Amino acid sequence: MTDDDARLIWVLADDRAGNVNQAIGVAEALAQPFKRVDIGYTNLARLPNVIRRASLLGVDTGSRARLVAPWPDLVIAAGRRTAPIARWIKKQSNGHTRICQIMRPDGGEGAFDLIAVPAHDRMPARDNVVEIPGAPHRVTETRLLIEADLWRPHFKGLPSPRVALIIGGSTKSTVFTADMARELVGRAIEATGAIDGSLLVTTSRRTGPENEEIIAEMLGNSGLAYHLHDWSSKAENPYFGYLALADIILVTGDSVSMCCEAAAAPGGVYIYAPDGIAGPRHQRLHQSLYDGGYARPLLPNTEIVPFRHPSLQPARTVAQRCLELLSAPVS
């Protein structure tokens, strides 16, 4: 067995699906076996990390039972609440474990071997900080090829070019209004009709029932061929099939993950982000994707056409830095 084969890698996976996907995306980019360690919390996890520090404060009993030796060579975690746990693991290993934290750890930055932050988060420069263009994800070229083969038979009756419409919704600080839903779906219908194509439409838990009704009604009256998957559907989720097979992707700008995953796909990406749908942080992400050629803004006068762009793969950048950590001697 080689040293690479013997490496023990843990991914801390809590109840934030977006965070977990980022951490697993980095682990998968390492192309080495890893162990997912599920984490649950108590109310004490709400305490700031300046109080939790390197500890299991706020971690529930079942999770503590999973956090036992042998300690890993590398821990990959994402989000504020996992940061004290990663630091605690490193402490238990007497400094042997390297820790890669994705996004701001909210304190104790010097304790981390690597902190990977999207450039739009504007974290102050440090030797252990790497800026990446967007959020890590799991949408690789290989996965898209697999998903394309899986879903192509399901969409064989839908004419090309295909336009995917990926709709998010309201967040804690923004509202996806009925007028926005009408405008966006109207633009998608108009663009699809102009190229004699078909629509692939999916909604989110955050889209809202009123907007769901508007979307379904507009599609039904459009005269176009379409496939609609609403978030409450019991059918298999075609999201990755949409990304793999769409020639054009329209995505709402309320979700960092959706924008970054769309930018990994081959179809030309347009981000719908009118005033009120995205805060300053999301707006900075959108601009970085425009500047990098990964996406274009969907403005009132934008011509919606297919275009080629690079595949956004920030997880690979983080994985490469993790491999360098594993190869370096423990200080």
Buried (B, 14 or more C-beta within 10 A) or exposed (E): EEEEEEBBBBBBBBEBEBBBBBBBBBBBBBEBEBEEBEBBBEEBBEEEBEEBBBBBBBBBEEBEEEBEEEBBBBBBBBBBBBBBBBBBBBBBBEEEBBBBBBBBBBBBBEBBBBBBBBBBBEBEEEEBBBBBBBBBBBBBEEBBEEBBEBBEEBBEEBBEBBBBBBBBBBBEEBEBBEEBBBBBBEBBBEBBBEBEBBBBBBBBEBBBEEBBEBBBEBBEEBEBBBBBBBBEEEEEEBBBBBBBBBBBBBBBBBBBBBBBBBBBBBBBBBBBBBEEBBBEEBBBBBBBBBEBEBBBBBEEEEEBBBBEBEBBBBBBBBBEBBBEBBEEEEE
